[in-house]
Amino acid sequence: MSAEATNPATPGPVTGPTARWRARIDLRRLGRAALLGPAARDRLPDAISHVVDAHRAHHPDADLETLRRAYLLAESSHRGQMRKSGEPYITHPLAVTLILAELGAETTTLTASLLHDTVEDTDVTLDQVGEQFGEEVRFLVDGVTKLEKVDYGAAAEPETFRKMLVATGNDVRVMSIKLADRLHNMRTLGVMRPEKQARIAKVTRDVLIPLAERLGVQALKTELEDLVFAILHPEEYEHTRELIVENASRADDPLAEFADEMRTVLREADIPAEVVIRPRHFVSVHRVARKRGQLRGADFGRLLVLVNEDADCYAVLGELHTCMTPVVSEFKDFIAVPKFNLYQSLHTALAREDGQIAEVLIRTHQMHKVAEAGVVALGNPYAPAPDDPADGERADPTRPGWLSRLLEWQQAAPDPDTFWSTLREDLAQDREITVFRPDGGALGLPEGATCVDAAYAQYGEDAHACLGARVNGRLATLSTVLRDGDTVELLMGQDPAAEPSREWLDHAHTPAARIAIQRWLAAHPVHPVHPASAGAQEPAQDAPAAEDTTQPAAQTPAATAPQPFAEAQPPATRPGANAVVDRPGATVRLAGCCTPVPPDEVTGFAVRGGVVTVHRVECAGAARMKDAGRAEVGVRWGDATECRVTLVAESFGRPHLLADLTEAIALEGAEIVSATVEPPSQQRVRHTYTLQLSDAAHLPALMRAMRNVPGVYDVSRAQHHVPMP
C-alpha cells in the first residue's frame, strides 16, 4: 500500500484547531536521536523533545524527570530492535507517546506509553517497572501487554482484549494507550502483507474504533476510520479522495462565505466567538455522498463556533437563528443532554437561497477539548481533589454505563469465541439511551433495548423472576422496546426457582441478557413446564380434564389443562341462579357473556325454547339484542344469595401460578366449577374461572384476593362474545 493510502490527510493541510491533532513526527530524525545513546543526566534526550513540547502545552508544571527515566529505560531495552518499516523500534513508543501528549494526557499516561512494549518485547519485567515508576505505571503497562500465543493459541487475541477491557474498567488510561498504539501501527501498516493489513484493519473497525467512539476520543477515532477505509475499501477511498481534491480546487468556498457572515453577525451582537471551518474526514465525506448523492461545496466541512461560557453557546444559537435561515429539523442540544461519551455541543444548520446548507457546531473551548480527546482530556481521573483526600478507594468518574455492562457480561462468557463475537455485536450498537426507575435511579441501555434488557441490567440473573413491566405507568410486555427517557417499573416475582422463557431470547438486545438466559437454558435442557409457566405448551400430566360441556354445569370438574379460550356458550340452567323474571314458567339462564350476579342491575330477553337470558344492563350482548328489536323482560333478584360467576385473571407467566390462584380462590370459600388456561402469549397468561359462591356479596373480596397473587395484574368479570340466539 502506498504511503498516501496510510495518510488520508494528504489531499491538503488541516488547519484550525484540529491541526495539533494531526501532527506527524520525523521517524528518521527520531531514530538518529535514539541511536546517539543516553543524554547527560541533567538534560532531556533530544529524541523526546517533541513529546516534552506537546506535554508542556497542556501541563506547564509537569515533572519531566519521570519521562526522562522512562525514555532511557525504553531506549536501552529496545536498542537493536528494528521495526518492519526500517526505523529503530524506539520510534514506535515515542510516536505513541507524542499522540497522547498532543491529546493532553498527563505524565503517568505518557510514562506508561513510553514503556508499553518493554515487558512484551524485552527482558524488562513488570516488577522492575513497578519498582522504578510505581504501581500506577505498572498497572497501565500490564493492561496493554499482549498475552502470549504460546500459552493461549488462537484465543490469544480475544483474551488479550478481555484482559485489556477488564483493566480499562479499573483505569480508562489503559485503553487510551492502546488506541494511540493502534493508530501509529495503522499509520505504518503499509509494510505488512495485504492479508495482514486487512485482518488488522477489520479488528480495528470492529473493536478499536467503537471503543474510541465510546471513550469520546474523536481525534483518534476519525483518523482510524480513514486508515481502515483506505485498506478495506481502496476504490471508494480513492473516489472520495478525488472528490475532496476537486472541491479544494474550486474558486468559491461556500463554507468560507458562511463563516464570514457568521463572524459579522456575532461581532455585531458583541459575542466573543471564534468561527472555524472543520473539513470532514474521508469517511464522513463518503457517508454524506451516499446519503445525499450529489455533493455541494458546503458538504465537505462543518463550521465550528468556539465560545468561553455555556451561556454563550445559546446566545450564539439565538443570533444565528435570528439573522440567518435555520434548518429547524437539524437542531440538537447535546449540552443540556450530553452524549454517553462525554460529548457536548449544540448542533444546527443554516441555509442560503442558493440551496447550500452548512452544518454548525457550537461549543465552549473546554467542550471542544473533551470532544476531541474524550477521557484523555480529563487528565488523571483518579487523583483526589485538593479538598477531598483519597480514602483508599478508587472511584472512576469516567466509567460509563456501557463499560460497566460490558465488564459484567464478559464474566459470564468464559468461551473466547463467544466473548469475541459478542464483543463485536455489543460494540456495533452505536447509540445509548437512558431509562429511569420509579425510585429515581437510571439505567443506561443501548438503543433498541427492551424490558427484558432492563430487567437483566438492574437485577442480573435475579431477573429470571421478572413477571412483567410497567412503562410510563402502563402495563407492558417484556418485549416492549424502550425509548430514551422512559420510566420502567419491573414487576418481580418472589419464587427463587423462577425461570426465564425461551421467548425472551427473541427480545434480548444486550449481551448481559442473552448470556444470562442462554446459561440458564443450557443448564436446564430438560425441564418440566407448569401449565401456567411462561413456556407452557403441554398440559400437566396430572391435570384434570377440561370442562365437559355435555355434563350439567353443576357436575363439571375443575379443569386446569391449558386450552385456547373458546367463545362462551350460553350455560344450562344453573343451581343458584336466583333471578326472577316477569314471565311465569320461563326457564332462566344467566348470560355467559357478562355473568351477572347480585346486586348487578340486570335485564332479560326471551330466546328460543321459552328461555329468558339475564344480562347486566351494560352488557354488549344486551345492547345487540335491543338493537335487533328483542323485547325486554323484567328481571329482579330473588332472596337466594348463592350465585355463579365467571372471572378472567390476566397474569404474567411463572411456575406454580395456577396453584397459587386456585388456593386463593379456595381460601375465599368459592367452588371452582370449571377453569381454562390459554397458551401464553408474549409472557402473558389468561385464566378463565367459573366459580360458585355461597353469597354474591363475597365477590369483591374474592377478586381482591386473586389480584393479590404475585404475577396477577388484573381480574375482571368475563365479557365474552356470545352469538345472538
Disulfide bonds with the S-S distance in Angstrom:
none
